[in-house]
Amino acid sequence: MSQPEEPVAQTQTERRNIWADLRPRLLSALVLVILTVGALYFGSYLFALVVGAVFAGAYREWETMVTRAPLSSVGMVLIGLVGLSALAFPAFGIVGVATVIAVAAGIAVAFGGEGVWWRASGLAFFGLVIMAVLAMRGTGTAGMFAGIYLGIVVWTTDSAAFFTGRQIGGEKLAPDISPSKTWSGALGGLALGTTCGTIAWILISPSAWWVGLLLSAIISLLGQLGDLSESAIKRHFRIKDSGDIIPGHGGLMDRLDSLTFGVLFVFVLGLIHADLANVAAGLLYW
């Protein structure tokens, strides 16, 4: 009589295990939201400091992943330079960021070793994202609202994809890259990310609602593309999470992957529609 009941008991246990990380995940997300909004509000050197610290921590994960070795003295120098590049922005703009990142890439290439070109390309990409984040924030209030809008689209997409995928499941989105991602999660993330982004756009921007709808859908899709891209790189290096610094979420790279392509899109769009000094306005005002 007990044999037929075992699969049911196993299924219930598996379901409990699937949601076991929910509490630390939510608490960590709350802390991240408060930190992000606070830094966006104050801007200037405080925002640059937070951005520098976050991306220095993310580059630390990248460094240990691509070199396949414990952190070296050269790696620590590169981490410090990534953090310093963000602090150079308020005083010297993108030239300051580019200069510090170029020095870091030169050091990486000069010392060579395992994964040297992964190191250098990682530094270049991190530098671009740091430029994009800081240029989007700028010095005015538009930068704060642009950052909030971007965060709403990216994080609601992430959250909806996570919960929809776990609740509904179904066909895998890209099993060779990320076995846990499903089409239901991707579509749920796109739907909620676009909806919440459009609502935020209507509240924040005086521009037409359909512009916000279009931009929110693009940013939502780019967020999921960034997530898949990081998953592909992690699969190449045979690791599951980039780190474990954030309870319930993994590493910093695991949280930033959905942001990277979106903020680069915002940066390019702002440059085309306005100029380097008004990236946020170029996003929000049409």
N, C-alpha and C positions, 0 to 999 in steps of 0.2 A: 504493500500500500504506500510505502514511503517513496518508492522510486519515481512515480509520476510527479511528485511534489518538488523534487530537487531542482529541476530547471526553473520553476516559478520562484523558489527561494533564492536561487542564484541570480535571477534577473532583478529581484528586489534589492539584493545586496549591491549589484552592479549599479543600479540607479542611485542608490544612496552614495556610492563612491564617486559617481559622476559629479554630484552636487556638493561633495565634501569641501571643496575649496571656495565655495561661494562667499562665506563670511569674510575670510581674509581678503578675497578679491574686491569685495565691496568697500571694506574699510580702507584698503590701499588706494582704491579709485577716489574715495572721498578726500583723502590726504593730497593726492595728486591734483585734484581739481582746485582745492583751496590754495595750494602752492602756486599753481599756474595762474589763477585769476589774480591773486595778490601780486605776483611778479608783473603781470600785464598792467595792472593798475598803476604801480609805481614807476615802471619803465626804467629808462636811463641805465645807470651802472648796476642797479639792483637786478633789473631784468637780465642784463648782460652777464652778471655774476651767476644767476640761476641757470641761464642757458649754457654758460661755460662749464659749470659743474656737472650738469646733466650730460652734455655731450662728451666731456672728458671721461665720465663714468662709462658712457656707451662705447667710446673708443677703447677703453681698457678691455671691455669684453671682446671687441673686434681684434685687438692686439693678441690676446691669448688664444683666440680662435684660429686666426690665420697663421700664427707662428707655431702652433701646436706644442707650446712649451710654457713653463711658468714665466711670469712677468720678469723681464730683464731690466737692467739699468737704462738701456736705450729706450725700451718701451715706456718706462716711467717718464723719461724726458719728453717723449712724443705725447703722452697723456697730458703732461703739464702745458705743452705748447698748444694743444687743442683747446684747453680751458683758457689760456692766455689770449688766443685768437678772438674769442668772444669779447673779452674785456678791452681789446684794442678797438672795437667797433665804435663806441661812443665818442672816442677822441679822433680816430682816423678813418672811420667809415669802412667800406669794403676793401679799400687799399690796405688798411691795417690787418684785416682778417686774412686777405690773400697773401700778404707778406709773411705773416707768422706761419701760415699753413705751408707756404713754399719752403720756408726754412725747415719745417718739420719733415716734409717730403724729401728734401735734400739730405737730411740726416738719415732717414730711413733707407734711401738708396745707397748712400755712402757706406753704411754698415752692412748692407746686404743681408744675407742669412735666409732662413726658411720663410717663404711667403713674402719676399721683399716687395713684389709688385702688388700683391694684395694689400700690403701695408700702405704703399704709396697711393693706390687708387682709393683705399678707404679714407685716407687723410684728405684727398681731394674732394671726395663726395661729402664727408662730414663738414669740410670747410664751406662748400656750396650751400649746404642746408643751414649752417650757422648764419651765413650771410643773408639767406632768404628770411629766416626767422627774425633776425634783428632789423632788417630793412623793412619788413612788414610792420613791426611794432613802431619803428620810427620814433618821433618825439611828440606827436599829437594824440588826441583822444581817438581819432579814427583807427590808429594802430591797435589800441586796446579792443575796440569793437570788432575789428577784423580778426584779431586773435581769438576772441570769444566765439565768433561765428565759425571759424575754421575748427576750433576745438569741439564745438557742438556737433558739426557734421561728422568729424572723424570718430569721436568717442561714441556717439549714438550708433554709428555704423558698426563699430567694433562690438558694442554691447549687444545690439540686435542680432548680429551674425553669431555671436557666442551663444545666446540664449535660444535663438531659433534653431540653430544647428543641433544643439543638445536636446531640445524638446522634440523636434520633428525628425531629425536625422535624414535618411534618404541617400540618394546617389552622391558619391564623392565628387567634389569639384576638381581636384587635381591630386589623385591618390599617389602619384609618383613623387610629388613635391611635399604635400602636407595631407597625410591620411585622415586627419580629423576634420578637415573642412568639407562642407557639403554645399550643394546647390541651394538647398533650402536656407542655409545660413547666409550665403552670399546674397540671395534675393531679399531675405528679411533685413539684412544690413543695408542694402541699397534702398529699400522702401522706407525704413525708419530714418536713416541718415538723411535722405532727400527730404522727407516730410519735416523733420525737426529743423533741418537747415533752412528750408523755405520759411517756416514760421519765424525763426530767428532773423532771417533776412528782412521780412516784413516789419519786424519790430526795430531793427537796427538801421536799415538802409531806406532812403526815400525813393530808390529806384524801383522799377516795375517788378512785380512779384515773379513773373515768368523768368526774369534774369536770374533771380535767386534760385528758382527751381532748377534751371539748367546748370548753374554753377554748382549747386549742392549735389546734383547727380554726378557731375564730373568728378568732384572732389571725393565723393563716396566711392566711386569706382577706382579712382587713383589710390585711395587708402587701402582698398582690398588688393590692388596690384602690388603696392609696396609690401604688404603683409606676405603675399605669395613670393615676392622676390627675396625677402629675407629668409623665408622658409627654404627656398631653393639653395641659397648659400649655406644655410645651416645643414641641409641635407648633404651638400658637397663635402662639408667638413665633419659630417657624421656626429652632429650634436643635436639634442632636442631643444634645449633652451639656451639662450645666450648667457644667462646668469640666473641668480636666485635672489637678487637684492630686493625685489618687490614681492612681498608675500601674495601668492595667488596669481601673479602675473608673469613671473620669470625675471628676466633681466631688463635693463634699460632699453637695449636694442629691440626687445620684444614689444615694448610700449611705443617706441618711436617709429617703428617701421611703417605704420599706417599714416603717420604724419608727414614723412619725408617727401613723397611725390606730390602730396597735396600742397604743402607750403612752397615747393618749387614752382608749381603751377600758379599759385597766387603771386609769387615773386615775378615770374615772367609776364603774367597778365597785367600786373600793376605797372611794370616797366613799359609795356606796349601801350597801355591805355592812359598812363600818366607819365611819371618819370621816377628816377631813383629816390628822390626825396618824398614822393607821395605814393608809395606802393599801395598802402592801405586805401587811400582815396581812389586810386585806380581800380581797386577791387569793388568798393562799395558804391561809388557814384557813377551812374551811367546817364 
